[in-house]
Amino acid sequence: MFSPEGPSLRELAVQALSSVEHGYDLLAPKFDHTPFRTPDPVLDSVARALRRTGPFDAGLDLCCGTGAGVGVLARVCRESVTGVDFSAGMLDVARERVRPAGPRVDWVRADARALPFGPAFDLVVSFGAFGHFLPRELPGLFGQVRSVLRPDGCFAFPVVAPPRPGSLGYWMLLGFDVVMRVRNAVWRPPFVMYYRAFRLGDVRGELERAGFRVELMALPEFGSRGDGSPRVRMVVARPRPS
Ligand SMILES: C[S@@+](CC[C@H](N)C(=O)[O-])C[C@H]1O[C@@H](n2cnc3c(N)ncnc32)[C@H](O)[C@@H]1O
């Protein structure tokens, strides 16, 4: 799972015993060599789908980390791209490594639950970060996204179908979440990262309650499951006129 340039088991353990913010500060220099960075095929597929949805002027990558999604936005936004994250370490790496040609790029350190922007964006994306939010935080998070979108803007993110119960992937995710729940029951500060808490049905309901109209687009590059449903979809949420 980890390349030789990635973190050692000891480094991962120290990071996982920190807060989310400080854990990512520590992980930042090696983050791009971990499976936690969104893989390029997912980024490319979302960029292709957004090209069919756009064009866009100003884009925001929520929880941008080392800038994986900023690269996507730079391909579909004409004027400006902003990456926001609360880890200064991740933003430092992003600033150094991600310098796309094209739109202006800004990096902003802020908590996604309290975004320091007005309604300035016509596209908000997010990759691989929703597991850091408890289900009870989603209404506030989605409310923040809605507040930074222009009325005709959209919020888009990929969602991978959960692994089939009993499969290796199912047991791996379950095992990871159980370990994190035990860790959070006995250790402070908490490190919230639960893979199984972000479920498409619930998320769709929360987006609708936050004032979005939700559409699901299959990302065809990833094929479909045995029951014919897509393996990976892109959620596209647009503000309902108030
Ligand atoms: C798994 S990384 C994903 C990074 C990047 N989006 C990617 O796909 O490679 C999760 C990122 O979310 C950030 N993050 C988690 N909770 C956050 C919050 N409340 N506000 C801002 N950033 C947050 C972390 O600092 C980290 O950079």
The ligand as a Gaussian input file, in Angstrom:
#p B3LYP/6-31G(d) Opt

LIG

0 1
 C       -7.014000      12.598000       3.153000
 S       -6.500000      14.264000       2.978000
 C       -7.096000      14.598000       1.343000
 C       -6.283000      15.661000       0.653000
 C       -6.648000      15.909000      -0.806000
 N       -7.989000      16.453000      -0.923000
 C       -6.493000      14.657000      -1.636000
 O       -7.509000      14.138000      -2.107000
 O       -5.378000      14.193000      -1.829000
 C       -7.634000      15.147000       4.006000
 C       -7.314000      16.644000       4.132000
 O       -8.412000      17.267000       4.803000
 C       -7.899000      18.264000       5.653000
 N       -8.924000      18.553000       6.657000
 C       -9.525000      17.674000       7.516000
 N      -10.432000      18.303000       8.283000
 C      -10.412000      19.609000       7.898000
 C      -11.138000      20.767000       8.308000
 N      -12.071000      20.717000       9.283000
 N      -10.877000      21.943000       7.681000
 C       -9.930000      22.023000       6.715000
 N       -9.203000      20.969000       6.292000
 C       -9.450000      19.773000       6.858000
 C       -6.627000      17.665000       6.200000
 O       -5.760000      18.638000       6.732000
 C       -6.067000      16.952000       4.963000
 O       -5.216000      17.796000       4.233000

